[in-house]
Amino acid sequence: MKIEINGLEVIAAHGVRPEEKVTPQPFLFDISLEADCEEAALVDDVNKTVNYSAVCEKVLKVATAKSYNLIEALARECAFSIMESFPAVTSATVKVSKPKAPVKAVFSNISVTYFAERNTVYLSLGSSVGDRERTIKSAVQKLSALRGVKVLRTSSMIKTRPEGGVAKNEFVNCAVEISTFLTPRALLEKIHNIENHLGRVRSQRWADRTIDIDIIFFGDKVISEDGLGIPHPRYMERSFVTQPLKELCPEKVCPLTDIAVKDM
């Protein structure tokens, strides 16, 4: 079900120029939310839907709590705050308009739109250096601490032989199921930060490593970009990836091959 709040006006001080930091002006918010409100509609109970008044209060609080240079940042923060505060919301589109922007041109409005959606994501974790189990547990904790990420389940840890002909040590592997409203690229950046913090050194491909975290599935998205492939390339050929996945999501169907994990 779609919930829309249009033309929410907030008087606040946002902008790059010094005078915009001290002189409030109107900002307009158009908010579109997707949420499962079927039960609320059936029983006619406000407690089972997304409270529209609370959404407005949340946006008002965000928009007046601090001054942002960019309405891009303001729109993102509003979308994130909505997703955090209202678990029933599966996606949020926030449009911020700045009709009084100090631009030397004739215009009716200037706006930006930010979109956030929840996705169920499956990650593969592996370690072959040091206290492998402890490192993996630390990685999971750091994932859980990320804003916009909720760790849902973790598979059992398994021990596997190294593959690729470079690594020499036995690996410990597992899979993790998370819910996130980060974008795939943003999640990848956060994962790289966690790997670096835990001592990952990318000196040689396939070499032993303290931690390796790969995005296997990101909802049903298919992405092929520089440095980002989803589903992860060649994951079906790696039993150390598919075996833990079979524990977490045996019925998950790969969006590329239409093959269920349990059949891999």
C-alpha positions in Angstrom: 0.0 0.0 0.0 1.3 3.5 -0.8 1.1 6.3 1.7 1.7 9.9 0.4 2.2 13.1 2.3 2.5 16.0 0.0 3.4 19.7 0.5 4.6 19.3 4.1 6.1 22.8 4.8 9.0 23.3 7.2 10.6 26.6 8.0 14.3 25.9 8.4 17.8 27.2 7.6 19.7 25.1 5.1 22.1 26.1 2.4 25.7 26.7 1.5 25.7 30.4 1.8 26.3 32.0 5.2 23.1 34.0 5.2 21.1 30.8 4.6 22.5 29.4 7.8 20.8 32.2 9.8 17.8 33.2 7.7 15.0 30.5 7.8 13.1 29.9 4.5 10.4 27.4 3.5 11.2 23.8 2.5 8.5 21.6 1.1 8.5 17.8 1.5 6.7 15.3 -0.6 6.9 11.8 1.0 5.8 8.5 -0.6 6.0 5.4 1.5 5.3 1.7 0.6 4.1 -0.3 3.5 2.1 -3.4 4.3 -1.0 -1.9 5.7 -3.5 -4.6 4.6 -4.3 -5.7 8.2 -4.9 -2.1 9.2 -7.3 -1.6 6.2 -9.2 -4.9 7.1 -9.7 -4.1 10.8 -9.7 -0.3 10.5 -7.1 0.1 13.2 -4.7 3.0 13.2 -2.3 1.1 15.4 -1.6 -1.3 12.6 -0.7 1.3 10.0 2.0 3.9 9.6 1.2 6.9 11.7 1.1 9.8 9.2 1.3 12.4 12.0 4.4 10.6 13.4 6.1 10.7 10.0 5.5 14.4 9.7 6.9 14.9 13.2 9.9 12.9 12.3 10.6 15.0 9.2 10.0 18.2 11.1 12.5 17.1 13.8 15.2 16.1 11.2 14.7 19.3 9.2 15.1 21.6 12.2 17.7 19.7 14.3 20.7 21.0 12.3 21.6 23.0 9.3 22.5 21.1 6.1 24.6 22.6 3.3 22.7 20.5 0.7 19.1 19.5 0.4 20.5 16.2 -1.0 21.8 15.5 2.5 18.6 16.6 4.1 16.5 14.3 1.9 18.8 11.3 2.6 18.6 11.9 6.4 14.8 12.2 6.3 14.5 8.9 4.3 16.9 7.1 6.6 15.1 8.4 9.8 11.8 7.2 8.4 13.1 3.8 7.5 14.7 3.5 11.0 11.6 4.7 12.9 8.9 2.8 11.0 9.7 -0.9 10.4 6.5 -1.5 8.4 7.8 0.9 5.7 9.5 -1.1 2.9 10.5 1.9 0.8 10.6 5.7 1.3 10.8 8.4 -1.4 11.5 11.8 0.0 11.4 14.9 -2.3 12.7 18.1 -0.8 11.9 21.4 -2.5 13.5 24.7 -2.0 11.3 27.3 -3.8 13.1 30.3 -2.4 16.6 29.1 -3.2 19.0 32.1 -3.8 19.6 31.3 -7.5 20.0 34.0 -10.1 17.5 32.6 -12.5 13.7 32.5 -13.0 12.4 29.2 -11.7 9.3 27.9 -9.9 11.1 25.3 -7.7 14.3 23.5 -7.1 14.1 20.0 -5.6 16.0 16.7 -5.0 14.5 13.3 -4.5 16.1 10.4 -2.4 14.8 6.8 -2.5 15.5 4.1 0.1 14.2 0.6 0.2 14.6 -2.4 2.4 16.3 -5.5 0.8 17.2 -8.9 2.2 20.8 -9.4 1.5 23.0 -12.6 1.8 26.7 -12.3 2.5 29.5 -14.9 2.4 32.2 -14.5 5.1 35.5 -16.3 5.1 38.8 -16.2 7.1 42.0 -18.2 6.9 44.4 -16.1 9.1 44.6 -15.8 12.9 41.7 -16.6 15.1 39.3 -17.2 12.3 36.1 -17.8 14.2 36.7 -14.7 16.4 37.4 -12.6 13.3 34.2 -13.7 11.6 32.2 -13.0 14.8 33.8 -9.5 15.0 32.8 -8.9 11.4 29.2 -9.8 12.1 29.2 -7.5 15.1 30.5 -4.6 13.0 27.9 -5.3 10.3 25.2 -5.2 13.0 26.5 -1.8 14.2 26.2 -0.2 10.7 23.4 2.3 10.3 20.8 0.9 7.9 21.8 -2.7 8.5 20.1 -5.3 10.7 21.7 -8.8 11.0 18.9 -11.3 10.9 20.5 -14.7 10.9 24.0 -16.3 10.7 24.7 -19.8 9.4 26.9 -22.4 11.1 30.6 -22.0 10.5 32.2 -24.6 8.3 35.9 -25.4 7.6 36.9 -25.7 4.0 40.1 -26.3 2.0 41.6 -23.3 0.2 40.8 -22.9 -3.5 42.5 -21.0 -6.3 46.0 -22.4 -5.8 47.4 -19.4 -3.8 46.0 -19.6 -0.3 47.5 -22.3 1.9 45.5 -22.3 5.1 42.2 -23.9 5.9 39.3 -21.4 5.8 36.4 -20.9 8.1 33.3 -19.8 6.2 29.7 -18.8 7.0 26.8 -16.9 5.5 24.9 -14.0 7.0 21.4 -12.7 6.2 20.8 -9.0 6.7 18.1 -6.5 6.1 19.4 -3.1 4.8 18.2 0.1 3.2 21.6 1.0 2.1 22.3 0.9 -1.7 24.4 -1.9 -3.0 27.3 0.4 -3.6 27.1 2.0 -0.2 26.9 -1.4 1.5 30.0 -2.5 -0.5 31.9 0.5 0.8 31.0 -0.2 4.4 32.0 -3.9 3.9 35.4 -2.8 2.6 35.8 -0.5 5.6 35.1 -3.5 7.9 37.6 -5.7 6.1 40.3 -3.0 6.3 39.6 -2.5 10.0 40.0 -6.2 10.6 43.4 -6.3 8.8 42.5 -7.3 5.3 45.4 -6.8 2.9 44.7 -7.1 -0.8 48.3 -8.0 -1.9 47.6 -11.0 -4.1 44.3 -12.4 -5.5 43.1 -15.7 -3.8 45.7 -15.3 -1.1 45.1 -16.1 2.6 43.2 -13.3 4.3 42.0 -12.2 7.7 38.5 -11.6 6.4 36.6 -11.7 3.2 33.0 -10.5 2.9 31.2 -10.9 -0.4 27.7 -9.8 -1.3 26.0 -12.8 -2.9 22.4 -11.8 -3.2 20.9 -8.3 -2.9 17.2 -8.8 -3.0 16.5 -9.9 -6.5 18.8 -7.3 -8.1 21.1 -8.1 -11.0 24.0 -5.6 -11.1 27.1 -5.6 -13.3 29.2 -2.6 -12.6 32.9 -1.8 -12.2 33.8 -3.5 -8.9 30.3 -4.7 -8.2 28.7 -7.9 -9.5 25.4 -9.1 -8.0 24.7 -12.0 -7.8 28.4 -12.6 -7.0 30.2 -14.0 -10.0 31.0 -17.7 -9.8 29.4 -18.2 -6.4 27.6 -21.3 -7.6 30.9 -23.0 -8.2 32.0 -22.5 -4.6 30.7 -25.0 -2.1 32.0 -22.9 0.8 29.5 -20.3 -0.3 26.5 -22.4 -1.3 26.7 -24.8 1.7 26.1 -22.1 4.3 23.5 -20.4 2.0 21.5 -23.7 1.9 21.2 -23.4 5.7 19.8 -19.9 5.6 17.9 -19.6 2.3 17.4 -23.0 0.5 14.3 -21.7 -1.4 16.0 -18.5 -2.6 16.0 -18.4 -6.4 19.0 -16.9 -8.1 17.7 -14.0 -10.3 20.2 -14.8 -13.0 19.8 -18.6 -13.3 16.3 -19.2 -11.8 17.9 -22.1 -9.8 17.1 -22.4 -6.1 19.9 -22.4 -3.6 19.0 -25.9 -2.4 19.6 -27.2 -5.9 23.0 -25.8 -6.4 
